[in-house]
């Protein structure tokens, strides 16, 4: 599942995000969602989240609910 719909993303789920510095390379970072930072219900590039380790990026895929 992709990460463009805010309702699909909840704190505590495992996701792959793309960090700002990795947008050119497309490298993904795996982590657990701590906070949802995007207030809009949808975002075409992915909902922005903060992971439990403090990294911030846009969700590219949801790995588990």
CHARMM-style PDB file with segment names, atoms N, HN, CA, C and O in Angstrom:
ATOM      1  N   UNK     1       0.850  -1.181   0.000  1.00  0.00      PROA
ATOM      2  CA  UNK     1       0.000   0.000   0.000  1.00  0.00      PROA
ATOM      3  C   UNK     1       0.895   1.244   0.000  1.00  0.00      PROA
ATOM      4  O   UNK     1       1.887   1.301   0.727  1.00  0.00      PROA
ATOM      5  N   UNK     2       0.543   2.222  -0.807  1.00  0.00      PROA
ATOM      6  HN  UNK     2      -0.263   2.176  -1.397  1.00  0.00      PROA
ATOM      7  CA  UNK     2       1.354   3.442  -0.829  1.00  0.00      PROA
ATOM      8  C   UNK     2       0.943   4.372   0.311  1.00  0.00      PROA
ATOM      9  O   UNK     2      -0.048   4.124   0.998  1.00  0.00      PROA
ATOM     10  N   UNK     3       1.696   5.422   0.501  1.00  0.00      PROA
ATOM     11  HN  UNK     3       2.501   5.623  -0.057  1.00  0.00      PROA
ATOM     12  CA  UNK     3       1.485   6.294   1.652  1.00  0.00      PROA
ATOM     13  C   UNK     3       0.902   7.642   1.320  1.00  0.00      PROA
ATOM     14  O   UNK     3       1.276   8.642   1.933  1.00  0.00      PROA
ATOM     15  N   UNK     4      -0.023   7.699   0.346  1.00  0.00      PROA
ATOM     16  HN  UNK     4      -0.327   6.887  -0.153  1.00  0.00      PROA
ATOM     17  CA  UNK     4      -0.558   8.996  -0.066  1.00  0.00      PROA
ATOM     18  C   UNK     4      -1.848   9.381   0.661  1.00  0.00      PROA
ATOM     19  O   UNK     4      -2.288  10.525   0.547  1.00  0.00      PROA
ATOM     20  N   UNK     5      -2.457   8.468   1.397  1.00  0.00      PROA
ATOM     21  HN  UNK     5      -2.099   7.539   1.490  1.00  0.00      PROA
ATOM     22  CA  UNK     5      -3.719   8.752   2.095  1.00  0.00      PROA
ATOM     23  C   UNK     5      -3.469   8.745   3.604  1.00  0.00      PROA
ATOM     24  O   UNK     5      -3.027   7.741   4.165  1.00  0.00      PROA
ATOM     25  N   UNK     6      -3.755   9.872   4.251  1.00  0.00      PROA
ATOM     26  HN  UNK     6      -4.114  10.687   3.795  1.00  0.00      PROA
ATOM     27  CA  UNK     6      -3.462  10.058   5.674  1.00  0.00      PROA
ATOM     28  C   UNK     6      -4.183   9.048   6.556  1.00  0.00      PROA
ATOM     29  O   UNK     6      -3.629   8.594   7.557  1.00  0.00      PROA
ATOM     30  N   UNK     7      -5.411   8.693   6.195  1.00  0.00      PROA
ATOM     31  HN  UNK     7      -5.861   9.062   5.381  1.00  0.00      PROA
ATOM     32  CA  UNK     7      -6.208   7.772   7.018  1.00  0.00      PROA
ATOM     33  C   UNK     7      -5.590   6.373   7.101  1.00  0.00      PROA
ATOM     34  O   UNK     7      -5.885   5.620   8.030  1.00  0.00      PROA
ATOM     35  N   UNK     8      -4.735   6.022   6.134  1.00  0.00      PROA
ATOM     36  HN  UNK     8      -4.496   6.633   5.379  1.00  0.00      PROA
ATOM     37  CA  UNK     8      -4.091   4.703   6.129  1.00  0.00      PROA
ATOM     38  C   UNK     8      -2.905   4.631   7.088  1.00  0.00      PROA
ATOM     39  O   UNK     8      -2.413   3.541   7.382  1.00  0.00      PROA
ATOM     40  N   UNK     9      -2.447   5.770   7.574  1.00  0.00      PROA
ATOM     41  HN  UNK     9      -2.846   6.655   7.336  1.00  0.00      PROA
ATOM     42  CA  UNK     9      -1.219   5.831   8.378  1.00  0.00      PROA
ATOM     43  C   UNK     9      -1.566   6.144   9.825  1.00  0.00      PROA
ATOM     44  O   UNK     9      -2.269   7.111  10.117  1.00  0.00      PROA
ATOM     45  N   UNK    10      -1.060   5.306  10.727  1.00  0.00      PROA
ATOM     46  HN  UNK    10      -0.489   4.520  10.490  1.00  0.00      PROA
ATOM     47  CA  UNK    10      -1.307   5.482  12.158  1.00  0.00      PROA
ATOM     48  C   UNK    10       0.033   5.376  12.891  1.00  0.00      PROA
ATOM     49  O   UNK    10       0.926   4.658  12.440  1.00  0.00      PROA
ATOM     50  N   UNK    11       0.181   6.080  14.010  1.00  0.00      PROA
ATOM     51  HN  UNK    11      -0.544   6.662  14.376  1.00  0.00      PROA
ATOM     52  CA  UNK    11       1.400   5.905  14.808  1.00  0.00      PROA
ATOM     53  C   UNK    11       1.563   4.431  15.206  1.00  0.00      PROA
ATOM     54  O   UNK    11       0.596   3.759  15.564  1.00  0.00      PROA
ATOM     55  N   UNK    12       2.793   3.954  15.135  1.00  0.00      PROA
ATOM     56  HN  UNK    12       3.579   4.500  14.844  1.00  0.00      PROA
ATOM     57  CA  UNK    12       3.079   2.581  15.527  1.00  0.00      PROA
ATOM     58  C   UNK    12       3.186   1.594  14.373  1.00  0.00      PROA
ATOM     59  O   UNK    12       3.574   0.445  14.586  1.00  0.00      PROA
ATOM     60  N   UNK    13       2.845   2.020  13.136  1.00  0.00      PROA
ATOM     61  HN  UNK    13       2.530   2.953  12.963  1.00  0.00      PROA
ATOM     62  CA  UNK    13       2.959   1.090  12.003  1.00  0.00      PROA
ATOM     63  C   UNK    13       4.337   1.199  11.361  1.00  0.00      PROA
ATOM     64  O   UNK    13       5.008   2.226  11.464  1.00  0.00      PROA
ATOM     65  N   UNK    14       4.743   0.123  10.699  1.00  0.00      PROA
ATOM     66  HN  UNK    14       4.198  -0.711  10.616  1.00  0.00      PROA
ATOM     67  CA  UNK    14       6.033   0.049  10.025  1.00  0.00      PROA
ATOM     68  C   UNK    14       5.881   0.544   8.590  1.00  0.00      PROA
ATOM     69  O   UNK    14       5.002   0.099   7.853  1.00  0.00      PROA
ATOM     70  N   UNK    15       6.757   1.477   8.208  1.00  0.00      PROA
ATOM     71  HN  UNK    15       7.472   1.839   8.807  1.00  0.00      PROA
ATOM     72  CA  UNK    15       6.675   2.079   6.870  1.00  0.00      PROA
ATOM     73  C   UNK    15       8.070   2.242   6.264  1.00  0.00      PROA
ATOM     74  O   UNK    15       9.078   2.173   6.968  1.00  0.00      PROA
ATOM     75  N   UNK    16       8.109   2.457   4.960  1.00  0.00      PROA
ATOM     76  HN  UNK    16       7.291   2.513   4.388  1.00  0.00      PROA
ATOM     77  CA  UNK    16       9.308   2.909   4.270  1.00  0.00      PROA
ATOM     78  C   UNK    16       9.083   4.363   3.903  1.00  0.00      PROA
ATOM     79  O   UNK    16       8.071   4.702   3.290  1.00  0.00      PROA
ATOM     80  N   UNK    17      10.026   5.228   4.276  1.00  0.00      PROA
ATOM     81  HN  UNK    17      10.848   4.952   4.774  1.00  0.00      PROA
ATOM     82  CA  UNK    17       9.920   6.644   3.920  1.00  0.00      PROA
ATOM     83  C   UNK    17      11.098   7.021   3.030  1.00  0.00      PROA
ATOM     84  O   UNK    17      12.107   6.318   2.963  1.00  0.00      PROA
ATOM     85  N   UNK    18      10.937   8.154   2.349  1.00  0.00      PROA
ATOM     86  HN  UNK    18      10.118   8.725   2.404  1.00  0.00      PROA
ATOM     87  CA  UNK    18      12.056   8.732   1.606  1.00  0.00      PROA
ATOM     88  C   UNK    18      12.421  10.036   2.289  1.00  0.00      PROA
ATOM     89  O   UNK    18      11.584  10.923   2.453  1.00  0.00      PROA
ATOM     90  N   UNK    19      13.687  10.143   2.687  1.00  0.00      PROA
ATOM     91  HN  UNK    19      14.368   9.422   2.553  1.00  0.00      PROA
ATOM     92  CA  UNK    19      14.187  11.347   3.333  1.00  0.00      PROA
ATOM     93  C   UNK    19      14.463  12.411   2.274  1.00  0.00      PROA
ATOM     94  O   UNK    19      14.696  12.087   1.110  1.00  0.00      PROA
ATOM     95  N   UNK    20      14.437  13.670   2.675  1.00  0.00      PROA
ATOM     96  HN  UNK    20      14.247  13.933   3.621  1.00  0.00      PROA
ATOM     97  CA  UNK    20      14.694  14.785   1.752  1.00  0.00      PROA
ATOM     98  C   UNK    20      16.030  14.586   1.027  1.00  0.00      PROA
ATOM     99  O   UNK    20      16.118  14.796  -0.183  1.00  0.00      PROA
ATOM    100  N   UNK    21      17.067  14.181   1.769  1.00  0.00      PROA
ATOM    101  HN  UNK    21      16.995  14.010   2.751  1.00  0.00      PROA
ATOM    102  CA  UNK    21      18.400  14.024   1.172  1.00  0.00      PROA
ATOM    103  C   UNK    21      18.471  12.851   0.200  1.00  0.00      PROA
ATOM    104  O   UNK    21      19.392  12.784  -0.614  1.00  0.00      PROA
ATOM    105  N   UNK    22      17.508  11.921   0.272  1.00  0.00      PROA
ATOM    106  HN  UNK    22      16.760  11.976   0.934  1.00  0.00      PROA
ATOM    107  CA  UNK    22      17.513  10.732  -0.587  1.00  0.00      PROA
ATOM    108  C   UNK    22      16.543  10.831  -1.765  1.00  0.00      PROA
ATOM    109  O   UNK    22      16.356   9.850  -2.484  1.00  0.00      PROA
ATOM    110  N   UNK    23      15.923  11.994  -1.976  1.00  0.00      PROA
ATOM    111  HN  UNK    23      16.075  12.791  -1.392  1.00  0.00      PROA
ATOM    112  CA  UNK    23      14.930  12.109  -3.035  1.00  0.00      PROA
ATOM    113  C   UNK    23      15.520  11.850  -4.419  1.00  0.00      PROA
ATOM    114  O   UNK    23      14.851  11.266  -5.271  1.00  0.00      PROA
ATOM    115  N   UNK    24      16.749  12.270  -4.655  1.00  0.00      PROA
ATOM    116  HN  UNK    24      17.293  12.745  -3.963  1.00  0.00      PROA
ATOM    117  CA  UNK    24      17.382  12.032  -5.962  1.00  0.00      PROA
ATOM    118  C   UNK    24      17.706  10.561  -6.169  1.00  0.00      PROA
ATOM    119  O   UNK    24      17.459  10.015  -7.244  1.00  0.00      PROA
ATOM    120  N   UNK    25      18.261   9.912  -5.140  1.00  0.00      PROA
ATOM    121  HN  UNK    25      18.461  10.355  -4.267  1.00  0.00      PROA
ATOM    122  CA  UNK    25      18.680   8.508  -5.278  1.00  0.00      PROA
ATOM    123  C   UNK    25      17.512   7.544  -5.133  1.00  0.00      PROA
ATOM    124  O   UNK    25      17.554   6.435  -5.665  1.00  0.00      PROA
ATOM    125  N   UNK    26      16.466   7.958  -4.413  1.00  0.00      PROA
ATOM    126  HN  UNK    26      16.433   8.859  -3.980  1.00  0.00      PROA
ATOM    127  CA  UNK    26      15.322   7.076  -4.199  1.00  0.00      PROA
ATOM    128  C   UNK    26      15.516   6.066  -3.083  1.00  0.00      PROA
ATOM    129  O   UNK    26      14.715   5.143  -2.933  1.00  0.00      PROA
ATOM    130  N   UNK    27      16.583   6.234  -2.291  1.00  0.00      PROA
ATOM    131  HN  UNK    27      17.234   6.984  -2.413  1.00  0.00      PROA
ATOM    132  CA  UNK    27      16.854   5.311  -1.188  1.00  0.00      PROA
ATOM    133  C   UNK    27      15.761   5.427  -0.121  1.00  0.00      PROA
ATOM    134  O   UNK    27      15.387   6.529   0.279  1.00  0.00      PROA
ATOM    135  N   UNK    28      15.254   4.277   0.332  1.00  0.00      PROA
ATOM    136  HN  UNK    28      15.557   3.381   0.007  1.00  0.00      PROA
ATOM    137  CA  UNK    28      14.190   4.254   1.327  1.00  0.00      PROA
ATOM    138  C   UNK    28      14.745   3.960   2.713  1.00  0.00      PROA
ATOM    139  O   UNK    28      15.763   3.284   2.856  1.00  0.00      PROA
ATOM    140  N   UNK    29      14.068   4.473   3.726  1.00  0.00      PROA
ATOM    141  HN  UNK    29      13.240   5.023   3.610  1.00  0.00      PROA
ATOM    142  CA  UNK    29      14.427   4.253   5.123  1.00  0.00      PROA
ATOM    143  C   UNK    29      13.236   3.601   5.812  1.00  0.00      PROA
ATOM    144  O   UNK    29      12.113   4.099   5.734  1.00  0.00      PROA
ATOM    145  N   UNK    30      13.488   2.486   6.487  1.00  0.00      PROA
ATOM    146  HN  UNK    30      14.400   2.081   6.550  1.00  0.00      PROA
ATOM    147  CA  UNK    30      12.414   1.768   7.179  1.00  0.00      PROA
ATOM    148  C   UNK    30      12.348   2.237   8.625  1.00  0.00      PROA
ATOM    149  O   UNK    30      13.372   2.494   9.258  1.00  0.00      PROA
ATOM    150  N   UNK    31      11.115   2.344   9.141  1.00  0.00      PROA
ATOM    151  HN  UNK    31      10.283   2.135   8.627  1.00  0.00      PROA
ATOM    152  CA  UNK    31      10.968   2.741  10.533  1.00  0.00      PROA
ATOM    153  C   UNK    31       9.517   2.703  10.974  1.00  0.00      PROA
ATOM    154  O   UNK    31       8.612   2.423  10.188  1.00  0.00      PROA
ATOM    155  N   UNK    32       9.319   2.996  12.265  1.00  0.00      PROA
ATOM    156  HN  UNK    32      10.055   3.224  12.903  1.00  0.00      PROA
ATOM    157  CA  UNK    32       7.996   2.989  12.873  1.00  0.00      PROA
ATOM    158  C   UNK    32       7.527   4.430  13.041  1.00  0.00      PROA
ATOM    159  O   UNK    32       8.273   5.276  13.536  1.00  0.00      PROA
ATOM    160  N   UNK    33       6.290   4.709  12.629  1.00  0.00      PROA
ATOM    161  HN  UNK    33       5.685   4.021  12.227  1.00  0.00      PROA
ATOM    162  CA  UNK    33       5.729   6.063  12.679  1.00  0.00      PROA
ATOM    163  C   UNK    33       5.510   6.497  14.122  1.00  0.00      PROA
ATOM    164  O   UNK    33       4.904   5.780  14.919  1.00  0.00      PROA
ATOM    165  N   UNK    34       6.020   7.699  14.445  1.00  0.00      PROA
ATOM    166  HN  UNK    34       6.511   8.282  13.797  1.00  0.00      PROA
ATOM    167  CA  UNK    34       5.768   8.309  15.755  1.00  0.00      PROA
ATOM    168  C   UNK    34       4.692   9.387  15.634  1.00  0.00      PROA
ATOM    169  O   UNK    34       3.722   9.397  16.392  1.00  0.00      PROA
ATOM    170  N   UNK    35       4.878  10.301  14.665  1.00  0.00      PROA
ATOM    171  HN  UNK    35       5.666  10.293  14.050  1.00  0.00      PROA
ATOM    172  CA  UNK    35       3.936  11.417  14.467  1.00  0.00      PROA
ATOM    173  C   UNK    35       3.629  11.575  12.986  1.00  0.00      PROA
ATOM    174  O   UNK    35       4.478  11.323  12.131  1.00  0.00      PROA
ATOM    175  N   UNK    36       2.392  12.000  12.694  1.00  0.00      PROA
ATOM    176  HN  UNK    36       1.702  12.205  13.389  1.00  0.00      PROA
ATOM    177  CA  UNK    36       1.993  12.336  11.330  1.00  0.00      PROA
ATOM    178  C   UNK    36       2.066  13.858  11.215  1.00  0.00      PROA
ATOM    179  O   UNK    36       1.428  14.574  11.987  1.00  0.00      PROA
ATOM    180  N   UNK    37       2.838  14.345  10.257  1.00  0.00      PROA
ATOM    181  HN  UNK    37       3.356  13.763   9.630  1.00  0.00      PROA
ATOM    182  CA  UNK    37       3.080  15.784  10.133  1.00  0.00      PROA
ATOM    183  C   UNK    37       2.221  16.458   9.070  1.00  0.00      PROA
ATOM    184  O   UNK    37       2.012  17.670   9.136  1.00  0.00      PROA
ATOM    185  N   UNK    38       1.720  15.715   8.099  1.00  0.00      PROA
ATOM    186  HN  UNK    38       1.890  14.731   8.045  1.00  0.00      PROA
ATOM    187  CA  UNK    38       0.867  16.285   7.057  1.00  0.00      PROA
ATOM    188  C   UNK    38      -0.566  16.366   7.570  1.00  0.00      PROA
ATOM    189  O   UNK    38      -1.112  15.377   8.061  1.00  0.00      PROA
ATOM    190  N   UNK    39      -1.175  17.548   7.457  1.00  0.00      PROA
ATOM    191  HN  UNK    39      -0.732  18.351   7.058  1.00  0.00      PROA
ATOM    192  CA  UNK    39      -2.554  17.698   7.940  1.00  0.00      PROA
ATOM    193  C   UNK    39      -3.588  17.404   6.857  1.00  0.00      PROA
ATOM    194  O   UNK    39      -4.740  17.104   7.171  1.00  0.00      PROA
ATOM    195  N   UNK    40      -3.193  17.486   5.591  1.00  0.00      PROA
ATOM    196  HN  UNK    40      -2.258  17.730   5.335  1.00  0.00      PROA
ATOM    197  CA  UNK    40      -4.126  17.237   4.482  1.00  0.00      PROA
ATOM    198  C   UNK    40      -4.516  15.752   4.443  1.00  0.00      PROA
ATOM    199  O   UNK    40      -3.719  14.899   4.833  1.00  0.00      PROA
ATOM    200  N   UNK    41      -5.727  15.437   3.980  1.00  0.00      PROA
ATOM    201  HN  UNK    41      -6.375  16.131   3.663  1.00  0.00      PROA
ATOM    202  CA  UNK    41      -6.149  14.028   3.918  1.00  0.00      PROA
ATOM    203  C   UNK    41      -5.383  13.195   2.894  1.00  0.00      PROA
ATOM    204  O   UNK    41      -5.302  11.974   3.027  1.00  0.00      PROA
ATOM    205  N   UNK    42      -4.811  13.855   1.859  1.00  0.00      PROA
ATOM    206  HN  UNK    42      -4.877  14.847   1.751  1.00  0.00      PROA
ATOM    207  CA  UNK    42      -4.036  13.171   0.816  1.00  0.00      PROA
ATOM    208  C   UNK    42      -2.853  14.040   0.425  1.00  0.00      PROA
ATOM    209  O   UNK    42      -2.904  15.266   0.525  1.00  0.00      PROA
ATOM    210  N   UNK    43      -1.786  13.386  -0.023  1.00  0.00      PROA
ATOM    211  HN  UNK    43      -1.745  12.390  -0.105  1.00  0.00      PROA
ATOM    212  CA  UNK    43      -0.655  14.126  -0.590  1.00  0.00      PROA
ATOM    213  C   UNK    43      -0.040  13.260  -1.669  1.00  0.00      PROA
ATOM    214  O   UNK    43       0.321  12.113  -1.410  1.00  0.00      PROA
ATOM    215  N   UNK    44       0.084  13.794  -2.880  1.00  0.00      PROA
ATOM    216  HN  UNK    44      -0.209  14.726  -3.090  1.00  0.00      PROA
ATOM    217  CA  UNK    44       0.511  12.992  -4.028  1.00  0.00      PROA
ATOM    218  C   UNK    44       1.936  12.448  -3.903  1.00  0.00      PROA
ATOM    219  O   UNK    44       2.250  11.429  -4.517  1.00  0.00      PROA
ATOM    220  N   UNK    45       2.809  13.104  -3.121  1.00  0.00      PROA
ATOM    221  HN  UNK    45       2.553  13.932  -2.622  1.00  0.00      PROA
ATOM    222  CA  UNK    45       4.184  12.593  -2.950  1.00  0.00      PROA
ATOM    223  C   UNK    45       4.341  11.736  -1.699  1.00  0.00      PROA
ATOM    224  O   UNK    45       5.416  11.187  -1.460  1.00  0.00      PROA
ATOM    225  N   UNK    46       3.284  11.616  -0.899  1.00  0.00      PROA
ATOM    226  HN  UNK    46       2.411  12.062  -1.093  1.00  0.00      PROA
ATOM    227  CA  UNK    46       3.342  10.817   0.323  1.00  0.00      PROA
ATOM    228  C   UNK    46       3.121  11.679   1.552  1.00  0.00      PROA
ATOM    229  O   UNK    46       3.500  12.849   1.581  1.00  0.00      PROA
ATOM    230  N   UNK    47       2.505  11.092   2.563  1.00  0.00      PROA
ATOM    231  HN  UNK    47       2.196  10.141   2.539  1.00  0.00      PROA
ATOM    232  CA  UNK    47       2.241  11.785   3.817  1.00  0.00      PROA
ATOM    233  C   UNK    47       3.554  11.929   4.586  1.00  0.00      PROA
ATOM    234  O   UNK    47       4.310  10.966   4.714  1.00  0.00      PROA
ATOM    235  N   UNK    48       3.824  13.124   5.093  1.00  0.00      PROA
ATOM    236  HN  UNK    48       3.210  13.906   4.989  1.00  0.00      PROA
ATOM    237  CA  UNK    48       5.067  13.366   5.833  1.00  0.00      PROA
ATOM    238  C   UNK    48       4.891  12.895   7.278  1.00  0.00      PROA
ATOM    239  O   UNK    48       3.904  13.221   7.939  1.00  0.00      PROA
ATOM    240  N   UNK    49       5.869  12.122   7.750  1.00  0.00      PROA
ATOM    241  HN  UNK    49       6.670  11.857   7.214  1.00  0.00      PROA
ATOM    242  CA  UNK    49       5.827  11.572   9.108  1.00  0.00      PROA
ATOM    243  C   UNK    49       7.179  11.734   9.795  1.00  0.00      PROA
ATOM    244  O   UNK    49       8.207  11.941   9.151  1.00  0.00      PROA
ATOM    245  N   UNK    50       7.145  11.632  11.137  1.00  0.00      PROA
ATOM    246  HN  UNK    50       6.309  11.464  11.660  1.00  0.00      PROA
ATOM    247  CA  UNK    50       8.364  11.541  11.942  1.00  0.00      PROA
ATOM    248  C   UNK    50       8.437  10.116  12.459  1.00  0.00      PROA
ATOM    249  O   UNK    50       7.468   9.608  13.022  1.00  0.00      PROA
ATOM    250  N   UNK    51       9.572   9.472  12.273  1.00  0.00      PROA
ATOM    251  HN  UNK    51      10.359   9.885  11.815  1.00  0.00      PROA
ATOM    252  CA  UNK    51       9.769   8.124  12.784  1.00  0.00      PROA
ATOM    253  C   UNK    51      10.158   8.170  14.260  1.00  0.00      PROA
ATOM    254  O   UNK    51      10.501   9.229  14.785  1.00  0.00      PROA
ATOM    255  N   UNK    52      10.104   7.019  14.925  1.00  0.00      PROA
ATOM    256  HN  UNK    52       9.826   6.159  14.499  1.00  0.00      PROA
ATOM    257  CA  UNK    52      10.459   6.964  16.339  1.00  0.00      PROA
ATOM    258  C   UNK    52      11.911   7.350  16.588  1.00  0.00      PROA
ATOM    259  O   UNK    52      12.254   7.790  17.685  1.00  0.00      PROA
ATOM    260  N   UNK    53      12.770   7.190  15.577  1.00  0.00      PROA
ATOM    261  HN  UNK    53      12.491   6.833  14.686  1.00  0.00      PROA
ATOM    262  CA  UNK    53      14.179   7.584  15.748  1.00  0.00      PROA
ATOM    263  C   UNK    53      14.420   9.058  15.398  1.00  0.00      PROA
ATOM    264  O   UNK    53      15.561   9.519  15.424  1.00  0.00      PROA
ATOM    265  N   UNK    54      13.346   9.804  15.069  1.00  0.00      PROA
ATOM    266  HN  UNK    54      12.419   9.430  15.048  1.00  0.00      PROA
ATOM    267  CA  UNK    54      13.448  11.238  14.834  1.00  0.00      PROA
ATOM    268  C   UNK    54      13.582  11.654  13.377  1.00  0.00      PROA
ATOM    269  O   UNK    54      13.482  12.842  13.069  1.00  0.00      PROA
ATOM    270  N   UNK    55      13.808  10.702  12.469  1.00  0.00      PROA
ATOM    271  HN  UNK    55      13.889   9.737  12.719  1.00  0.00      PROA
ATOM    272  CA  UNK    55      13.940  11.052  11.052  1.00  0.00      PROA
ATOM    273  C   UNK    55      12.577  11.445  10.479  1.00  0.00      PROA
ATOM    274  O   UNK    55      11.542  10.899  10.863  1.00  0.00      PROA
ATOM    275  N   UNK    56      12.603  12.411   9.546  1.00  0.00      PROA
ATOM    276  HN  UNK    56      13.443  12.855   9.234  1.00  0.00      PROA
ATOM    277  CA  UNK    56      11.375  12.917   8.930  1.00  0.00      PROA
ATOM    278  C   UNK    56      11.433  12.678   7.428  1.00  0.00      PROA
ATOM    279  O   UNK    56      12.444  12.958   6.784  1.00  0.00      PROA
ATOM    280  N   UNK    57      10.341  12.158   6.876  1.00  0.00      PROA
ATOM    281  HN  UNK    57       9.520  11.930   7.399  1.00  0.00      PROA
ATOM    282  CA  UNK    57      10.268  11.939   5.438  1.00  0.00      PROA
ATOM    283  C   UNK    57       8.854  11.616   5.009  1.00  0.00      PROA
ATOM    284  O   UNK    57       7.928  11.598   5.820  1.00  0.00      PROA
ATOM    285  N   UNK    58       8.701  11.359   3.717  1.00  0.00      PROA
ATOM    286  HN  UNK    58       9.453  11.373   3.058  1.00  0.00      PROA
ATOM    287  CA  UNK    58       7.383  11.055   3.167  1.00  0.00      PROA
ATOM    288  C   UNK    58       7.215   9.549   2.989  1.00  0.00      PROA
ATOM    289  O   UNK    58       8.116   8.863   2.505  1.00  0.00      PROA
ATOM    290  N   UNK    59       6.045   9.048   3.388  1.00  0.00      PROA
ATOM    291  HN  UNK    59       5.313   9.605   3.780  1.00  0.00      PROA
ATOM    292  CA  UNK    59       5.774   7.610   3.313  1.00  0.00      PROA
ATOM    293  C   UNK    59       5.673   7.178   1.852  1.00  0.00      PROA
ATOM    294  O   UNK    59       4.899   7.745   1.081  1.00  0.00      PROA
ATOM    295  N   UNK    60       6.455   6.176   1.482  1.00  0.00      PROA
ATOM    296  HN  UNK    60       7.084   5.716   2.108  1.00  0.00      PROA
ATOM    297  CA  UNK    60       6.415   5.604   0.139  1.00  0.00      PROA
ATOM    298  C   UNK    60       5.626   4.304   0.128  1.00  0.00      PROA
ATOM    299  O   UNK    60       4.937   4.003  -0.846  1.00  0.00      PROA
ATOM    300  N   UNK    61       5.724   3.524   1.215  1.00  0.00      PROA
ATOM    301  HN  UNK    61       6.284   3.769   2.007  1.00  0.00      PROA
ATOM    302  CA  UNK    61       4.919   2.313   1.316  1.00  0.00      PROA
ATOM    303  C   UNK    61       4.693   1.950   2.770  1.00  0.00      PROA
ATOM    304  O   UNK    61       5.521   2.208   3.644  1.00  0.00      PROA
ATOM    305  N   UNK    62       3.534   1.337   2.995  1.00  0.00      PROA
ATOM    306  HN  UNK    62       2.861   1.126   2.286  1.00  0.00      PROA
ATOM    307  CA  UNK    62       3.166   0.870   4.324  1.00  0.00      PROA
ATOM    308  C   UNK    62       3.480  -0.629   4.355  1.00  0.00      PROA
ATOM    309  O   UNK    62       2.964  -1.397   3.544  1.00  0.00      PROA
ATOM    310  N   UNK    63       4.334  -1.035   5.303  1.00  0.00      PROA
ATOM    311  HN  UNK    63       4.754  -0.411   5.962  1.00  0.00      PROA
ATOM    312  CA  UNK    63       4.790  -2.422   5.351  1.00  0.00      PROA
ATOM    313  C   UNK    63       3.892  -3.308   6.203  1.00  0.00      PROA
ATOM    314  O   UNK    63       3.707  -4.483   5.884  1.00  0.00      PROA
ATOM    315  N   UNK    64       3.325  -2.760   7.292  1.00  0.00      PROA
ATOM    316  HN  UNK    64       3.475  -1.806   7.551  1.00  0.00      PROA
ATOM    317  CA  UNK    64       2.400  -3.545   8.109  1.00  0.00      PROA
ATOM    318  C   UNK    64       1.458  -2.611   8.857  1.00  0.00      PROA
ATOM    319  O   UNK    64       1.800  -1.464   9.146  1.00  0.00      PROA
ATOM    320  N   UNK    65       0.270  -3.116   9.165  1.00  0.00      PROA
ATOM    321  HN  UNK    65      -0.008  -4.048   8.930  1.00  0.00      PROA
ATOM    322  CA  UNK    65      -0.723  -2.316   9.912  1.00  0.00      PROA
ATOM    323  C   UNK    65      -0.550  -2.520  11.402  1.00  0.00      PROA
ATOM    324  OT1 UNK    65      -1.288  -1.935  12.195  1.00  0.00      PROA
TER     325      UNK     65
END
